[in-house]
Amino acid sequence: MDKRLSGVKNYILNRLYALQDNAYKDFQSSLLPTICAKNIIGVRTPELRSLAKEVIHGGMMDDFILSVPHNFFEENQLHAFIISEIRDFDSAVRAIDKFLPYVDNWATCDQMSPKIFAKNTGKLLPYIKKWIKSKHVYTVRFAVLCLMRYFLDELFDTKYADMVACIKSDEYYINMMRAWYFATAAAKQYSNILPYFQNNSIDSWTHNRAIQKSIESYRIPPEHKAELKKYKIS
Protein backbone atom coordinates (compact mmCIF):
# COMPACT_ATOMS: atom_id res chain seq x y z
CA MET A 1 0.00 0.00 0.00
CA ASP A 2 1.48 3.38 -1.02
CA LYS A 3 2.01 6.27 1.38
CA ARG A 4 -1.14 8.16 0.39
CA LEU A 5 -3.42 5.15 0.85
CA SER A 6 -1.71 4.28 4.10
CA GLY A 7 -2.12 7.84 5.36
CA VAL A 8 -5.85 7.89 4.56
CA LYS A 9 -6.35 4.49 6.17
CA ASN A 10 -4.53 5.54 9.35
CA TYR A 11 -6.45 8.82 9.54
CA ILE A 12 -9.77 6.99 9.28
CA LEU A 13 -8.76 4.36 11.84
CA ASN A 14 -7.83 7.12 14.28
CA ARG A 15 -11.21 8.76 13.70
CA LEU A 16 -12.98 5.45 14.29
CA TYR A 17 -11.17 4.82 17.55
CA ALA A 18 -12.00 8.36 18.67
CA LEU A 19 -15.67 7.44 18.21
CA GLN A 20 -15.38 4.10 20.01
CA ASP A 21 -18.11 3.02 22.43
CA ASN A 22 -17.07 -0.15 24.26
CA ALA A 23 -20.58 -0.99 25.44
CA TYR A 24 -21.80 -0.75 21.86
CA LYS A 25 -18.87 -2.93 20.77
CA ASP A 26 -20.12 -5.71 23.04
CA PHE A 27 -23.62 -5.32 21.65
CA GLN A 28 -22.37 -5.43 18.05
CA SER A 29 -20.27 -8.51 18.74
CA SER A 30 -23.38 -10.37 19.87
CA LEU A 31 -25.09 -9.62 16.55
CA LEU A 32 -22.16 -10.53 14.31
CA PRO A 33 -21.14 -14.15 14.93
CA THR A 34 -19.11 -14.27 11.71
CA ILE A 35 -16.82 -11.43 12.88
CA CYS A 36 -14.08 -11.86 15.49
CA ALA A 37 -14.68 -9.48 18.42
CA LYS A 38 -11.16 -8.06 18.12
CA ASN A 39 -12.08 -6.81 14.65
CA ILE A 40 -14.99 -4.74 15.97
CA ILE A 41 -14.19 -1.24 17.26
CA GLY A 42 -17.66 -0.25 18.44
CA VAL A 43 -18.90 2.82 16.55
CA ARG A 44 -22.58 3.67 16.32
CA THR A 45 -24.27 3.91 12.93
CA PRO A 46 -25.08 7.66 12.99
CA GLU A 47 -21.40 8.37 13.70
CA LEU A 48 -20.35 6.14 10.80
CA ARG A 49 -22.77 7.89 8.44
CA SER A 50 -21.35 11.27 9.45
CA LEU A 51 -17.80 10.02 8.99
CA ALA A 52 -18.72 8.67 5.53
CA LYS A 53 -19.75 12.19 4.48
CA GLU A 54 -16.57 13.59 5.98
CA VAL A 55 -14.49 11.12 3.95
CA ILE A 56 -16.37 11.99 0.75
CA HIS A 57 -16.23 15.76 1.19
CA GLY A 58 -12.63 15.58 2.37
CA GLY A 59 -11.50 14.00 -0.89
CA MET A 60 -10.52 10.70 0.73
CA MET A 61 -13.20 8.46 -0.77
CA ASP A 62 -11.26 7.07 -3.74
CA ASP A 63 -8.23 6.23 -1.63
CA PHE A 64 -10.28 4.62 1.12
CA ILE A 65 -12.32 2.36 -1.13
CA LEU A 66 -9.11 1.19 -2.79
CA SER A 67 -7.67 0.08 0.55
CA VAL A 68 -9.38 -3.32 0.64
CA PRO A 69 -9.46 -5.72 2.32
CA HIS A 70 -10.22 -3.80 5.50
CA ASN A 71 -9.32 -5.17 8.90
CA PHE A 72 -12.23 -3.86 10.94
CA PHE A 73 -15.99 -4.24 10.73
CA GLU A 74 -16.44 -0.47 10.97
CA GLU A 75 -14.18 0.08 7.97
CA ASN A 76 -16.45 -2.22 5.97
CA GLN A 77 -19.52 -0.39 7.27
CA LEU A 78 -17.96 2.93 6.36
CA HIS A 79 -17.19 1.59 2.88
CA ALA A 80 -20.84 0.56 2.48
CA PHE A 81 -22.12 3.97 3.60
CA ILE A 82 -19.72 5.76 1.26
CA ILE A 83 -20.86 3.68 -1.72
CA SER A 84 -24.47 4.41 -0.83
CA GLU A 85 -23.78 8.14 -1.23
CA ILE A 86 -22.48 7.83 -4.82
CA ARG A 87 -24.93 9.58 -7.13
CA ASP A 88 -23.73 8.27 -10.49
CA PHE A 89 -25.12 4.81 -11.30
CA ASP A 90 -22.10 3.47 -13.20
CA SER A 91 -19.70 4.61 -10.47
CA ALA A 92 -21.89 3.17 -7.71
CA VAL A 93 -22.42 -0.23 -9.31
CA ARG A 94 -18.71 -0.55 -10.17
CA ALA A 95 -17.80 0.28 -6.58
CA ILE A 96 -20.23 -2.32 -5.23
CA ASP A 97 -19.10 -4.93 -7.73
CA LYS A 98 -15.50 -4.48 -6.57
CA PHE A 99 -16.39 -4.43 -2.87
CA LEU A 100 -18.78 -7.39 -2.69
CA PRO A 101 -16.05 -10.09 -2.67
CA TYR A 102 -14.66 -8.50 0.52
CA VAL A 103 -17.99 -8.29 2.37
CA ASP A 104 -17.92 -10.77 5.25
CA ASN A 105 -21.08 -10.11 7.26
CA TRP A 106 -24.82 -9.53 6.85
CA ALA A 107 -24.83 -5.99 8.26
CA THR A 108 -22.36 -4.56 5.75
CA CYS A 109 -24.16 -6.37 2.93
CA ASP A 110 -27.54 -4.96 3.95
CA GLN A 111 -26.29 -1.40 4.52
CA MET A 112 -25.34 -0.87 0.88
CA SER A 113 -28.25 1.00 -0.66
CA PRO A 114 -27.38 3.61 -3.30
CA LYS A 115 -30.44 5.77 -3.96
CA ILE A 116 -29.39 5.94 -7.61
CA PHE A 117 -30.26 2.24 -8.06
CA ALA A 118 -33.99 2.90 -7.78
CA LYS A 119 -33.79 5.15 -10.86
CA ASN A 120 -31.73 2.70 -12.91
CA THR A 121 -33.32 -0.70 -12.36
CA GLY A 122 -32.91 -1.71 -16.01
CA LYS A 123 -29.17 -1.14 -15.83
CA LEU A 124 -29.00 -2.84 -12.42
CA LEU A 125 -30.71 -6.07 -13.47
CA PRO A 126 -27.75 -7.60 -15.40
CA TYR A 127 -25.57 -7.13 -12.32
CA ILE A 128 -28.19 -8.81 -10.12
CA LYS A 129 -28.30 -11.77 -12.51
CA LYS A 130 -24.51 -12.04 -12.28
CA TRP A 131 -24.35 -11.64 -8.49
CA ILE A 132 -27.07 -14.20 -7.80
CA LYS A 133 -24.90 -16.88 -9.48
CA SER A 134 -21.86 -16.09 -7.33
CA LYS A 135 -20.30 -18.61 -4.96
CA HIS A 136 -19.73 -15.85 -2.41
CA VAL A 137 -22.38 -15.80 0.33
CA TYR A 138 -22.85 -12.07 0.67
CA THR A 139 -22.78 -11.41 -3.06
CA VAL A 140 -25.77 -13.74 -3.46
CA ARG A 141 -27.45 -12.19 -0.44
CA PHE A 142 -27.00 -8.72 -1.93
CA ALA A 143 -28.53 -9.86 -5.24
CA VAL A 144 -31.64 -11.12 -3.45
CA LEU A 145 -31.76 -7.93 -1.39
CA CYS A 146 -31.78 -5.87 -4.61
CA LEU A 147 -34.63 -7.95 -6.02
CA MET A 148 -36.55 -7.33 -2.81
CA ARG A 149 -35.85 -3.58 -2.76
CA TYR A 150 -36.44 -2.70 -6.39
CA PHE A 151 -38.51 -5.46 -8.01
CA LEU A 152 -41.44 -6.15 -5.70
CA ASP A 153 -43.65 -3.20 -6.57
CA GLU A 154 -44.58 -1.97 -10.05
CA LEU A 155 -41.64 -3.86 -11.58
CA PHE A 156 -42.63 -7.19 -10.04
CA ASP A 157 -42.58 -10.25 -12.25
CA THR A 158 -42.71 -13.89 -11.16
CA LYS A 159 -39.49 -14.48 -13.11
CA TYR A 160 -37.68 -12.56 -10.36
CA ALA A 161 -39.33 -14.65 -7.65
CA ASP A 162 -38.28 -17.72 -9.62
CA MET A 163 -34.67 -16.51 -9.48
CA VAL A 164 -34.84 -16.44 -5.69
CA ALA A 165 -36.76 -19.72 -5.40
CA CYS A 166 -34.21 -21.54 -7.59
CA ILE A 167 -31.19 -20.70 -5.41
CA LYS A 168 -29.74 -23.88 -3.91
CA SER A 169 -27.69 -23.16 -0.83
CA ASP A 170 -27.01 -24.42 2.68
CA GLU A 171 -25.79 -20.98 3.75
CA TYR A 172 -27.81 -19.48 6.60
CA TYR A 173 -27.32 -15.85 5.54
CA ILE A 174 -28.44 -16.57 1.98
CA ASN A 175 -31.52 -18.51 3.00
CA MET A 176 -32.57 -16.02 5.64
CA MET A 177 -32.50 -13.33 2.96
CA ARG A 178 -34.55 -15.57 0.67
CA ALA A 179 -37.08 -16.04 3.48
CA TRP A 180 -37.16 -12.27 3.99
CA TYR A 181 -37.73 -11.81 0.26
CA PHE A 182 -40.72 -14.16 0.16
CA ALA A 183 -42.23 -12.70 3.34
CA THR A 184 -41.95 -9.21 1.86
CA ALA A 185 -43.34 -10.48 -1.43
CA ALA A 186 -46.29 -11.98 0.46
CA ALA A 187 -47.00 -8.52 1.86
CA LYS A 188 -46.75 -6.78 -1.52
CA GLN A 189 -47.75 -9.41 -4.10
CA TYR A 190 -49.83 -11.90 -2.15
CA SER A 191 -51.82 -13.51 -4.96
CA ASN A 192 -48.69 -13.88 -7.11
CA ILE A 193 -46.56 -15.31 -4.30
CA LEU A 194 -49.07 -17.65 -2.64
CA PRO A 195 -48.50 -20.40 -5.28
CA TYR A 196 -44.84 -20.63 -4.22
CA PHE A 197 -46.06 -21.80 -0.80
CA GLN A 198 -48.90 -23.91 -2.17
CA ASN A 199 -46.64 -25.77 -4.59
CA ASN A 200 -43.62 -26.13 -2.29
CA SER A 201 -41.49 -24.20 -4.77
CA ILE A 202 -38.93 -23.28 -2.09
CA ASP A 203 -36.81 -25.60 0.04
CA SER A 204 -38.60 -26.47 3.28
CA TRP A 205 -36.29 -24.52 5.62
CA THR A 206 -36.67 -21.26 3.69
CA HIS A 207 -40.36 -21.98 3.09
CA ASN A 208 -41.08 -22.25 6.81
CA ARG A 209 -38.95 -19.23 7.75
CA ALA A 210 -40.75 -17.14 5.14
CA ILE A 211 -44.13 -18.16 6.55
CA GLN A 212 -42.96 -17.40 10.10
CA LYS A 213 -41.74 -13.96 9.03
CA SER A 214 -45.05 -13.37 7.27
CA ILE A 215 -47.01 -14.31 10.38
CA GLU A 216 -44.91 -11.87 12.42
CA SER A 217 -45.31 -9.07 9.86
CA TYR A 218 -47.64 -6.14 10.58
CA ARG A 219 -48.02 -5.60 6.82
CA ILE A 220 -49.88 -8.85 6.18
CA PRO A 221 -53.59 -9.01 7.07
CA PRO A 222 -54.85 -11.71 9.50
CA GLU A 223 -56.71 -13.64 6.80
CA HIS A 224 -53.53 -14.00 4.74
CA LYS A 225 -51.57 -15.09 7.80
CA ALA A 226 -54.20 -17.73 8.55
CA GLU A 227 -53.99 -19.06 5.01
CA LEU A 228 -50.19 -19.14 5.00
CA LYS A 229 -50.15 -21.12 8.25
CA LYS A 230 -51.89 -23.95 6.42
CA TYR A 231 -48.88 -24.38 4.17
CA LYS A 232 -46.25 -24.71 6.88
CA ILE A 233 -44.21 -27.86 6.33
CA SER A 234 -43.98 -30.05 9.44
Backbone hydrogen bonds, N-H to C=O, Kabsch-Sander energy under -0.5 kcal/mol:
donor,donor_aa,acceptor,acceptor_aa,energy
6,S,2,D,-2.6
7,G,3,K,-2.6
8,V,4,R,-2.3
9,K,5,L,-2.6
10,N,6,S,-2.5
11,Y,7,G,-2.2
12,I,8,V,-2.5
13,L,9,K,-2.3
14,N,10,N,-2.4
15,R,11,Y,-2.0
16,L,12,I,-2.5
17,Y,13,L,-2.5
18,A,14,N,-1.6
19,L,15,R,-0.9
19,L,16,L,-0.7
20,Q,17,Y,-1.1
21,D,42,G,-3.0
25,K,21,D,-2.0
26,D,22,N,-1.8
27,F,23,A,-1.7
28,Q,24,Y,-3.0
29,S,25,K,-2.5
30,S,26,D,-1.4
31,L,27,F,-0.8
31,L,28,Q,-1.0
32,L,28,Q,-0.9
32,L,29,S,-0.6
35,I,32,L,-1.8
39,N,36,C,-2.2
40,I,37,A,-1.7
48,L,44,R,-1.8
49,R,45,T,-2.6
50,S,46,P,-1.9
51,L,47,E,-2.3
52,A,48,L,-2.4
53,K,49,R,-1.6
54,E,50,S,-1.8
55,V,51,L,-2.7
56,I,52,A,-2.2
57,H,53,K,-2.9
58,G,54,E,-1.7
59,G,56,I,-1.5
60,M,55,V,-2.4
61,M,55,V,-0.8
64,F,60,M,-2.5
65,I,61,M,-2.7
66,L,62,D,-0.8
67,S,63,D,-0.7
67,S,64,F,-1.3
68,V,66,L,-1.2
73,F,39,N,-2.9
75,E,72,F,-0.5
76,N,72,F,-1.6
77,Q,73,F,-2.4
78,L,74,E,-2.7
79,H,75,E,-2.3
80,A,76,N,-2.3
81,F,77,Q,-2.5
82,I,78,L,-2.5
83,I,79,H,-2.4
84,S,80,A,-1.9
85,E,81,F,-0.7
85,E,82,I,-1.3
86,I,83,I,-1.6
89,F,87,R,-0.5
92,A,88,D,-2.5
93,V,89,F,-3.0
94,R,90,D,-1.8
95,A,91,S,-2.1
96,I,92,A,-2.3
97,D,93,V,-2.5
98,K,94,R,-2.0
99,F,95,A,-1.6
100,L,96,I,-2.8
102,Y,99,F,-2.3
103,V,99,F,-0.6
103,V,100,L,-1.4
109,C,105,N,-1.7
110,D,106,W,-2.6
111,Q,107,A,-1.4
112,M,108,T,-0.9
112,M,109,C,-0.8
113,S,111,Q,-0.7
115,K,84,S,-0.9
117,F,114,P,-1.7
118,A,115,K,-0.9
119,K,116,I,-0.7
120,N,117,F,-1.7
124,L,120,N,-1.8
125,L,121,T,-2.1
127,Y,124,L,-0.9
128,I,124,L,-2.0
129,K,125,L,-2.4
130,K,126,P,-1.4
131,W,127,Y,-3.2
132,I,128,I,-2.6
133,K,130,K,-1.1
134,S,131,W,-1.9
137,V,135,K,-0.5
139,T,136,H,-0.6
140,V,136,H,-2.0
141,R,137,V,-2.3
142,F,138,Y,-1.8
143,A,139,T,-1.8
144,V,140,V,-2.2
145,L,141,R,-2.4
146,C,142,F,-2.3
147,L,143,A,-1.9
148,M,144,V,-2.1
149,R,145,L,-2.5
150,Y,146,C,-2.6
151,F,147,L,-1.4
156,F,153,D,-1.7
160,Y,157,D,-1.9
161,A,157,D,-1.1
162,D,158,T,-2.6
163,M,159,K,-1.3
164,V,160,Y,-1.4
165,A,161,A,-2.8
166,C,162,D,-2.3
167,I,164,V,-1.0
169,S,167,I,-0.6
174,I,171,E,-0.6
175,N,171,E,-2.5
176,M,172,Y,-2.6
177,M,173,Y,-0.6
178,R,174,I,-2.1
179,A,175,N,-2.3
180,W,176,M,-2.2
181,Y,177,M,-2.5
182,F,178,R,-2.3
183,A,179,A,-2.2
184,T,180,W,-2.4
185,A,181,Y,-2.8
186,A,182,F,-2.0
187,A,183,A,-1.2
188,K,184,T,-1.7
189,Q,185,A,-3.8
192,N,189,Q,-0.5
193,I,189,Q,-2.1
194,L,190,Y,-2.7
196,Y,193,I,-1.7
197,F,193,I,-0.7
197,F,194,L,-1.3
198,Q,194,L,-2.3
199,N,195,P,-2.6
200,N,197,F,-0.7
201,S,196,Y,-2.3
202,I,196,Y,-0.6
207,H,203,D,-2.8
208,N,204,S,-2.6
209,R,205,W,-2.1
210,A,206,T,-2.6
211,I,207,H,-2.0
212,Q,208,N,-2.4
213,K,209,R,-2.6
214,S,210,A,-2.0
215,I,211,I,-2.5
216,E,212,Q,-1.7
217,S,213,K,-0.7
217,S,214,S,-0.7
220,I,217,S,-0.6
224,H,221,P,-0.8
225,K,221,P,-2.0
226,A,222,P,-2.5
227,E,223,E,-1.5
228,L,224,H,-2.6
229,K,225,K,-2.1
230,K,226,A,-0.7
230,K,227,E,-0.9
231,Y,228,L,-1.8
232,K,229,K,-1.5
234,S,232,K,-0.5
